Amino acid sequence: MASTSTPATVLLRREKVAHRVHEYEHDPRAASFGAEAVEELGARLGVLPDQIFKTLVVSLTDGSLAVAVIPVPATLSLKAVAGALGGGKATMAERAAAERATGYVLGGISPLGQRKHLRTVVDASAERWDRMLCSAGRRGLEIDLDPRDLIRLTDAVVAPITAGR
């Protein structure tokens, strides 16, 4: 397997944040990167699917990009994420724009260590866990950390941003 050093893990080490990196063999045929992480790591690590989060990049009315971090099984509410960031509308960002702004490839976008600092919203459900997983910046690589550390390091707004399930 490739190195587990990414801008996200470098940031966590530099900030002395307790974390663990978990690696699995990414299947390029996987239909959903998040579902693959849940399948590969959930039972092995003893975490529920709602503790594994995906990072989505949205485009706001003013043309800026922002990051939404939500549980893998959930669906993002574009209206809620726009509201959490001050109004207007949000749409899913185009792949090329998301990759260019974050420095990561789709399916491996981490909320940490991004090329440009993007405003971030973490779903409020993260606060009920003492640990969560999110992308470490590469497909098949996840970071296990305290949600409070993720929120602090990304200067995230915390809000309910998922659609009803």
ABEGO torsion letter per residue (X at the ends): XBBABBAAAAAAAAAGBBBBBBBBBBBAABABAAAAAAAAAAAAAGBBAAABBBBBBBBBAAGBBBBBBBBAABBBBAAAAAAAAGEEBBBBBBAAAAAAAAGBBBGABBABGBABBBBBBBBAAAAABABBBBBAGBBGBBBBBBAAAAAAAAGBBBBBABBBX
